Amino acid sequence: MIVEFGHFALILALLVAVVQVVVPAAGASLRDERMMRVAEPAAVSQLFLIAIAFFALMQAYVTSDFSVANVAENSHSTKPLIYKMAGVWGNHEGSMLLWVLILSVFGAAVAVFGNNLPPTLKARVLSVQASIAVAFLLFTLMTSNPFMRLDPAPSDGRGLNPILQDPALAFHPPFLYTGYVGFSIAFSFAIAALIEGRIDAAWARWVRPWTLAAWMFLTIGIAMGSWWAYYELGWGGWWFWDPVENASFMPWLAGTALLHSALVMEKREALKVWTILLAILTFSLSLMGTFIVRSGVLTSVHSFAVDPARGVFILAILIFFTGGGLALFALRAKDMQTGGLFQPVSREGSLVLNNLLLVTSAATVLVGTLYPMLLESLTGAKISVGPPFFNSTFGPLMVPLLLALPIGPMLAWKRGDLAGVMQRLAFALLAATVAVVAVFAIEHRGPWLAPFGIALGVYVMAGAAFEWANRIKLGTATREEVIRRAMNLPRSAYGTLFAHFGIGMLVVGIVATSAYREEHILVMKPGQSLVVDGYDLTFSGVEAGRGPNYREDVADFDVKRDGATVTRLTPSKRLYDAPPQPTTEAGIYASWRGDLYVVIGDPQPDGGYAVRAYFNPLVRFIWIGALIMFIGGGISLSDRRLRVGAPARSQRPAVVPAE
Amino acid sequence: MRRFLVIGLIAIWTLFSGISAGFAVQPSEILPDPVLEKRARAISAELRCLVCQNQSIDDSDAPLAGDLRRLVRERLVAKDSDADVIDYIVARYGEFVLLKPRFELSTLLLWLTPIIVLLGGMVLVSRSAARPAGSAQSDTLTDEEKTKLSEILANDQR
C-alpha cells in the first residue's frame, strides 16, 4: 500500500512539475505576479511528493518487501540494514529516483532561499528547473519505474552486488548526484538569463554559490569512488579512466572552469557570454554522464542497466536540453554586452588560461570516451581508448595549468605585474627546488623526471602557503597587524587557498605513488617472511571465517619494523551468499609515509598462497588533497558575501567610501 | 622557460603512464630476468584484456588475459623488441587490443582534439581581445543613461 502511495506521489510530482514549467514562465512574460508566484509552492510540493516516493521505496527495501520487483532484484533479507537503505540507489530505477529527488531539492532551495532574485528571473529559473524534472520524471515513470509489483512475490531477493556493499560506496552516489544535478541550477539560471536577455555581475553572484556547492559534492563524490576502488578492488589502483569515471570527471572539469569564469564575471563583468555558455555546457556534460552511465551504451564495470529503450530516451533528453540551450544561446548571445577589458597578463588573463586548459582537457576526455563508440557506428572499426591514451593527452595539459596556478591569484585585476609576482613566488620556487633535490637524494628508483612532478605539486602547495603569508604580511608587519590581517582576510580567499593547496597535495600524492610504488608478487608459505619498504611481514597462515552474509578465508600477517611489532594485517578473500560472488579485502596499514597494502591470492599446489604486497608512498595525499579542496569550497561558501541571501546588502559598504 | 615546460610535459607524461601496476600477474608467470619482466609489465599495461570491459591484461585476472601475458613474455624471451611484441599481438587480435590507439587516419580526430580545441580557444581569445576597446562599451552615455543619471543625482540632492 505504501509502495502504491509512493508511485502515486511520483505521478503527482510530474503533474506539479508540468504546472511549474508552464504557469511561472507565462506569468514572467505577461508580468503577472500571481502566476509567477506559483513557482514557489510548486517547487516545494514537487520536492515533498518526490520525497514521499523516495521514502516509500526505501520503506520497501528496509522491510524487504519482495513483491516489489525492484526490491526482489536488488536486495536480500540477510543484508545489513545500511545496505538495504543504500540499496535504494544501488540500481538503475532507484538511482533515477534519487536523481529527481536531488533535482527537486535544488529547485525547492532556490524557491525558498532565492528571495533576493528579481521576480521574473526567479520564475523563469524555476520554470526551466521544472522542465528538467518533467523530462526525468517521465523517463523514470515510463522506462524505469521502481514501483512495479511481482505476483507471486519471491521468497527472497537476488541481493546487491557484494562489491557495492561498502560504506564508502553506499554514500558515493548521493554525493556524486548532488554534484551532477547541482549544475542544473547554473543551467537554469543561464537559460533564464538568456530568455530575459539580460546578464550582469549580479547574475554571477547568484549562480556562484550553487555552482560551488555542486562542485564540492562532485569533488568529494569522485574522491569517495576513487578511495573505494583503491581498497575494495584489491589492486591498489585509484583511477582507471573508466567511461563511468570519465562521466563524472568531465562535468567536474567544466564546473571548475565555470567557478573561475563566474568569478571574473562577478568581479569585473567580463567573460559574461562565455560564462553563460560554460554553464550550459557543464550541465550538458552532467546529462552526458547520466546518459553514459544509465544507458549502457558504453559497457563498463559500472553499468548495470543495458536497455536500448532507456538509452534513446536519455539521448532525447540530452539533445533537447543541450541543443535547445545552445540554440537559445546562439540566438541571444550576440545581443549581450561584454564589459571589463583587461591585459593578457592580469588576473582575468590567468583565469582565461585556466578556462582554456580545463575546457580542452574536458573535451579530450569527452572525445576519448565517446570515440570508440562513434568510430564503430560510422565505420565498423573497433578500437580501444584506455588509460595510456588519457595519461599521454590529459597529463601534458595539466602541467601548464599547475605552473600558472599559484601565479594567477597574485596577479592584479586588469593589468598584472608578472615579474613582481615571480619575485613573491621565489620562496615557492625555492621549496620546489628543495623538493627535487630531496627526492633525488631519497629515491634512486623510478623515472628520473618524477622528482620534477613532485616538485610541481610542492610548488603549488607552497604557492598557496606563501600567498597567504604575503597577504597577511607575515614576517614584515607587527604581530597584531598580522593577526588582524589574518582575521580580516575574507573567507572566500581562505577557500581559494585551501582548494589550491589541496590540488598541490593531490599532485604530490599521484606522482609519488605512481613513480615510487614498491611491489612484490610471490608465493608465501606459513612462517615465511617478506620485507616491504622496511617492514618485515611474517605470514602465519589462512583461516576460514564467516560474516553476516559471506564466508571468507582470512590470512594473517604480523608486521614488524626494526624488530618492534607495528600491526597485524588480515587481508581476506570473501564469497558472498547472494549473489555468490568473490571479493578481495585488502589488508592496509596507513602511516604518514604511505600505505602498506597486502592482498591474498589463490592457494598454490605446494601449500603456499599467492601474495601481493605493495608500499604506496604518500597515496593518502590524493584523498586528503580532495578533502581539503572540499573543505575549501565549504569555507568559501560560508562567506557572507557569497551567501545566497546577502549579495545586495554586502555590496554597499565596499562601494560607499567611509567618510 | 620553454625547456622547463618541455621537461615538465615529459615528466607528467612519464608519471601518468606508469599508473596502473599489476595485480593480476601470478607469481608463476614472472620472468626470472627482472629487466625482461619490467618490459613485460610495461607492455601489458598497454594491451587490453579482450573479454573484460575496461582493463589491461596487466590488471585483469581473466584466463584470456593470463594467456596474453604469457604470450608477451614468450615473445620477449625469444628476443623480440617491445614494438615487435605489440605488432605480434595486434596481428593476432587486431587494433582493438591497443589501449592507446595508433595515430592513423581513423584516429586523427581523437589525437588532434586537444590541439584543435586549445588552438581554437587561443584564436577566439586573441580575436575577442583584439576587438577595439570602444565596441563593447562606449565612453559616452546614451540618452537613456543620461536621464537616469540626472534622476539619481536629483534624488540624491533632495
Boltz contact constraints between the chains, C-beta under 6 A:
constraints:
  - contact:
      token1: [A, 235]
      token2: [B, 23]
      max_distance: 6.0
  - contact:
      token1: [A, 237]
      token2: [B, 20]
      max_distance: 6.0
  - contact:
      token1: [A, 242]
      token2: [B, 54]
      max_distance: 6.0
  - contact:
      token1: [A, 299]
      token2: [B, 53]
      max_distance: 6.0
  - contact:
      token1: [A, 300]
      token2: [B, 53]
      max_distance: 6.0
  - contact:
      token1: [A, 300]
      token2: [B, 54]
      max_distance: 6.0
  - contact:
      token1: [A, 301]
      token2: [B, 53]
      max_distance: 6.0
  - contact:
      token1: [A, 338]
      token2: [B, 136]
      max_distance: 6.0
  - contact:
      token1: [A, 339]
      token2: [B, 137]
      max_distance: 6.0
  - contact:
      token1: [A, 341]
      token2: [B, 133]
      max_distance: 6.0
  - contact:
      token1: [A, 352]
      token2: [B, 125]
      max_distance: 6.0
  - contact:
      token1: [A, 356]
      token2: [B, 121]
      max_distance: 6.0
  - contact:
      token1: [A, 360]
      token2: [B, 114]
      max_distance: 6.0
  - contact:
      token1: [A, 360]
      token2: [B, 117]
      max_distance: 6.0
  - contact:
      token1: [A, 360]
      token2: [B, 118]
      max_distance: 6.0
  - contact:
      token1: [A, 363]
      token2: [B, 113]
      max_distance: 6.0
  - contact:
      token1: [A, 363]
      token2: [B, 117]
      max_distance: 6.0
  - contact:
      token1: [A, 364]
      token2: [B, 113]
      max_distance: 6.0
  - contact:
      token1: [A, 364]
      token2: [B, 114]
      max_distance: 6.0
  - contact:
      token1: [A, 367]
      token2: [B, 113]
      max_distance: 6.0
  - contact:
      token1: [A, 371]
      token2: [B, 110]
      max_distance: 6.0
  - contact:
      token1: [A, 381]
      token2: [B, 106]
      max_distance: 6.0
  - contact:
      token1: [A, 382]
      token2: [B, 96]
      max_distance: 6.0
  - contact:
      token1: [A, 383]
      token2: [B, 95]
      max_distance: 6.0
  - contact:
      token1: [A, 383]
      token2: [B, 101]
      max_distance: 6.0
  - contact:
      token1: [A, 384]
      token2: [B, 48]
      max_distance: 6.0
  - contact:
      token1: [A, 384]
      token2: [B, 96]
      max_distance: 6.0
  - contact:
      token1: [A, 384]
      token2: [B, 99]
      max_distance: 6.0
  - contact:
      token1: [A, 386]
      token2: [B, 99]
      max_distance: 6.0
  - contact:
      token1: [A, 387]
      token2: [B, 20]
      max_distance: 6.0
  - contact:
      token1: [A, 388]
      token2: [B, 46]
      max_distance: 6.0
  - contact:
      token1: [A, 388]
      token2: [B, 99]
      max_distance: 6.0
  - contact:
      token1: [A, 388]
      token2: [B, 100]
      max_distance: 6.0
  - contact:
      token1: [A, 389]
      token2: [B, 100]
      max_distance: 6.0
  - contact:
      token1: [A, 391]
      token2: [B, 16]
      max_distance: 6.0
  - contact:
      token1: [A, 391]
      token2: [B, 17]
      max_distance: 6.0
  - contact:
      token1: [A, 392]
      token2: [B, 13]
      max_distance: 6.0
  - contact:
      token1: [A, 393]
      token2: [B, 114]
      max_distance: 6.0
  - contact:
      token1: [A, 395]
      token2: [B, 12]
      max_distance: 6.0
  - contact:
      token1: [A, 395]
      token2: [B, 13]
      max_distance: 6.0
  - contact:
      token1: [A, 395]
      token2: [B, 16]
      max_distance: 6.0
  - contact:
      token1: [A, 396]
      token2: [B, 9]
      max_distance: 6.0
  - contact:
      token1: [A, 399]
      token2: [B, 8]
      max_distance: 6.0
  - contact:
      token1: [A, 399]
      token2: [B, 9]
      max_distance: 6.0
  - contact:
      token1: [A, 399]
      token2: [B, 12]
      max_distance: 6.0
  - contact:
      token1: [A, 447]
      token2: [B, 14]
      max_distance: 6.0
  - contact:
      token1: [A, 449]
      token2: [B, 10]
      max_distance: 6.0
  - contact:
      token1: [A, 449]
      token2: [B, 11]
      max_distance: 6.0
  - contact:
      token1: [A, 449]
      token2: [B, 14]
      max_distance: 6.0
  - contact:
      token1: [A, 450]
      token2: [B, 15]
      max_distance: 6.0
  - contact:
      token1: [A, 452]
      token2: [B, 11]
      max_distance: 6.0
  - contact:
      token1: [A, 453]
      token2: [B, 11]
      max_distance: 6.0
  - contact:
      token1: [A, 453]
      token2: [B, 15]
      max_distance: 6.0
  - contact:
      token1: [A, 511]
      token2: [B, 15]
      max_distance: 6.0
  - contact:
      token1: [A, 514]
      token2: [B, 15]
      max_distance: 6.0
  - contact:
      token1: [A, 514]
      token2: [B, 18]
      max_distance: 6.0
  - contact:
      token1: [A, 514]
      token2: [B, 19]
      max_distance: 6.0
  - contact:
      token1: [A, 515]
      token2: [B, 15]
      max_distance: 6.0
  - contact:
      token1: [A, 517]
      token2: [B, 21]
      max_distance: 6.0
  - contact:
      token1: [A, 519]
      token2: [B, 21]
      max_distance: 6.0
  - contact:
      token1: [A, 521]
      token2: [B, 25]
      max_distance: 6.0
  - contact:
      token1: [A, 521]
      token2: [B, 27]
      max_distance: 6.0
  - contact:
      token1: [A, 522]
      token2: [B, 27]
      max_distance: 6.0
  - contact:
      token1: [A, 523]
      token2: [B, 27]
      max_distance: 6.0
  - contact:
      token1: [A, 610]
      token2: [B, 27]
      max_distance: 6.0
